Amino acid sequence: MNKFTIFQLVQLVLFALMAVFICMRGIDGHDTVQTLSIKLQTLAIWGGFYLGLLAVEWIPYGLYRLIKR
């Protein structure tokens, strides 16, 4: 496996751990009770951030591989 793949796997594990943390916590840093709707909104924001990060990483990587051919 190359360095890019290893980095992607580490990033996926960190994303999953943070998602589990968001789902498991009952009260956030502002002492607000985390209801199901708040947890889902937080997970949607976290997932959107992760997808944006993947796009920023994969689009240049894909272009590089396309040009390299």
N, C-alpha and C positions, 0 to 999 in steps of 0.2 A: 504494500500500500504506500502511496506517495504521501507527502506532507499535507497536501490539500485535503485528501480524504480523511486523514487522521484529525486534522483541524475541524472538519465538518462533523465527524463523529463526536468529538469533545464538545463542540457547540450544541449538537443535538441532545447530548446527555445533560448539559447545563440548562438547556431550555426545558427539558422534561422535569428536572428537579425543581426548577422554579415554578412550573405549572402545578406540580404536586403540592408545593408549599402554598401556593395561592388557594388551592382547593381545600387544604387542611386547616388553614388558620381560621380562627373564629372572630378575632378582633384585629384590626390593622393598627398601624402606628399612631393614628389619631383617635384611638379608642372608639372606633366606629364598628358596630356589629356587622359582620359580613353575611348578608343574606345571599340566597342563591342567585338572585338577579345581579347583585353587585359582583359576585364571584364570576359570573358568566361575562359581564362587561369587562372585568379586569382581564380575564382569559382572552377575550376577543382583542383587546388592545395589545396584550402580550404576544398573541399569535400574529397580529398585523405587523408588529415590530420585527418579529422573527422572519416573516415572509419578506419584508422589505430588506432586511439584512441579507437574506439569501439571494434576493434579486441583485443587490449591489455586488455580491460575490460571484454569482454564476453568470451574469451577462458578460462581464469582461472575460471571464474564463472561457465561455463558449465562443466569443469572438476571437480570442487568442487561438483556440484550437481550430477554428474555421480558417483563419489566415495561415496557420502553420501548415495546413494540408497543401 
